[in-house]
């Protein structure tokens, strides 16, 4: 299927993880796939400002971080994004419990991966979520508002 967009050149990706090595790994994986619009932070307190500044199309989010955990950020992002938009959040965490997975998904995460990550699967999931994001945006601009012909 041919899409009316080039994911790698158009997608803005935000990575939030308190471990610089995890950010470096994700950035390396994404750049290898030609993604180059990547913002990242090791300080979760900067996350919402970066999201707004860079207009992220996807968020890659760790859960276990100091100062502000990923669950609190999920709640903030869900409120920022609102019900009329779709910005997928992919959680990447070392916490393998069912409770954590369910809580993250119920707070707005669209997918969940356990660290250490499988690099191929991670890239495929990111691409799948970005395709959904861009199709949502295309549909939203192509659909007339209620009451319009």
C-alpha positions as CSV (number, residue, x, y, z in Angstrom):
1,X,0.0,0.0,0.0
2,X,1.3,3.4,-0.9
3,X,0.8,6.2,1.7
4,X,0.5,9.9,0.9
5,X,3.3,10.5,3.3
6,X,6.8,9.5,4.1
7,X,6.9,8.3,7.7
8,X,10.7,8.6,8.1
9,X,10.9,12.2,6.9
10,X,7.7,13.5,8.4
11,X,7.3,11.8,11.7
12,X,8.4,13.6,14.9
13,X,9.4,11.1,17.6
14,X,9.7,11.9,21.3
15,X,11.7,9.6,23.5
16,X,11.5,9.8,27.3
17,X,13.8,7.6,29.4
18,X,15.9,8.3,32.4
19,X,18.7,6.0,31.0
20,X,20.9,7.7,28.4
21,X,21.9,4.3,27.0
22,X,18.3,3.4,26.3
23,X,17.8,6.7,24.4
24,X,21.0,6.2,22.4
25,X,19.8,2.7,21.4
26,X,16.4,3.9,20.3
27,X,17.9,6.9,18.4
28,X,20.4,4.6,16.7
29,X,17.6,2.2,15.6
30,X,15.4,5.0,14.3
31,X,18.2,6.8,12.4
32,X,19.1,3.5,10.8
33,X,15.5,3.4,9.4
34,X,16.0,7.0,8.2
35,X,14.0,8.7,11.0
36,X,15.7,11.9,11.8
37,X,13.2,14.1,13.6
38,X,13.8,12.8,17.1
39,X,13.6,14.7,20.4
40,X,14.6,13.1,23.7
41,X,15.0,13.7,27.3
42,X,16.3,11.8,30.4
43,X,14.3,14.2,32.6
44,X,10.6,13.4,32.6
45,X,9.9,16.9,34.0
46,X,10.8,18.3,30.5
47,X,8.5,15.8,28.6
48,X,5.3,17.8,28.2
49,X,7.2,20.9,27.1
50,X,9.1,18.9,24.5
51,X,5.9,17.2,23.3
52,X,4.3,20.6,22.7
53,X,7.4,22.2,21.2
54,X,8.1,19.4,18.7
55,X,4.5,18.4,18.0
56,X,5.3,14.7,18.5
57,X,3.6,12.1,16.3
58,X,4.6,9.3,18.7
59,X,5.9,9.1,22.2
60,X,8.3,6.3,23.4
61,X,7.9,6.3,27.1
62,X,9.7,4.6,30.0
63,X,7.6,4.1,33.2
64,X,10.2,3.8,36.0
65,X,11.8,7.2,36.3
66,X,12.8,9.5,39.1
67,X,10.9,12.8,39.8
68,X,7.9,11.9,37.7
69,X,7.0,8.4,36.6
70,X,5.6,7.3,33.3
71,X,2.1,6.7,34.7
72,X,1.9,10.4,35.7
73,X,3.1,11.4,32.2
74,X,0.6,9.1,30.5
75,X,-2.2,11.0,32.4
76,X,-0.7,14.3,31.4
77,X,-0.3,13.3,27.7
78,X,-3.8,11.9,27.5
79,X,-5.2,15.3,28.7
80,X,-2.9,17.3,26.4
81,X,-3.8,15.2,23.3
82,X,-7.5,15.2,24.0
83,X,-10.3,13.0,22.7
84,X,-10.2,14.5,19.1
85,X,-6.6,13.6,18.3
86,X,-4.5,10.4,18.1
87,X,-0.9,10.5,19.2
88,X,0.2,7.0,20.1
89,X,2.3,6.3,23.2
90,X,4.5,3.2,23.2
91,X,5.6,2.2,26.7
92,X,9.0,0.5,27.0
93,X,9.7,-0.7,30.5
94,X,11.5,-3.4,32.5
95,X,8.4,-3.9,34.6
96,X,6.9,-7.2,33.4
97,X,3.9,-7.4,35.7
98,X,0.4,-7.8,34.3
99,X,-0.8,-5.0,36.6
100,X,1.7,-2.5,35.1
101,X,0.8,-3.5,31.6
102,X,-3.0,-3.1,32.3
103,X,-2.5,0.2,34.1
104,X,-0.4,1.7,31.3
105,X,-2.9,0.6,28.6
106,X,-5.8,1.9,30.6
107,X,-4.1,5.3,31.1
108,X,-3.7,5.8,27.3
109,X,-0.7,3.8,26.1
110,X,-1.4,2.3,22.7
111,X,1.3,-0.4,22.9
112,X,3.6,-1.9,25.5
113,X,7.1,-3.5,25.1
114,X,9.3,-5.1,27.8
115,X,13.0,-4.3,28.1
116,X,15.3,-5.5,27.0
117,X,13.7,-4.8,23.7
118,X,13.8,-6.8,20.5
119,X,15.1,-4.2,18.1
120,X,13.3,-5.4,15.0
121,X,9.9,-5.8,16.8
122,X,10.3,-2.3,18.3
123,X,10.9,-0.6,14.9
124,X,8.0,-2.5,13.4
125,X,5.6,-1.4,16.2
126,X,6.8,2.2,15.9
127,X,6.2,2.1,12.2
128,X,2.7,0.5,12.6
129,X,1.7,3.2,15.2
130,X,3.0,6.0,13.0
131,X,1.1,4.7,10.0
132,X,-2.1,4.7,12.1
133,X,-1.2,8.3,13.3
134,X,-0.7,9.6,9.8
135,X,-3.8,7.8,8.4
136,X,-5.8,9.4,11.3
137,X,-4.5,12.8,10.4
138,X,-5.3,12.3,6.7
139,X,-8.8,11.1,7.5
140,X,-9.4,14.0,9.9
141,X,-8.5,16.6,7.2
142,X,-10.5,14.8,4.5
143,X,-13.7,14.4,6.6
144,X,-16.1,17.4,6.5
145,X,-17.3,18.7,9.9
146,X,-20.7,17.7,11.1
147,X,-23.5,19.3,9.1
148,X,-21.3,20.1,6.1
149,X,-21.9,18.5,2.7
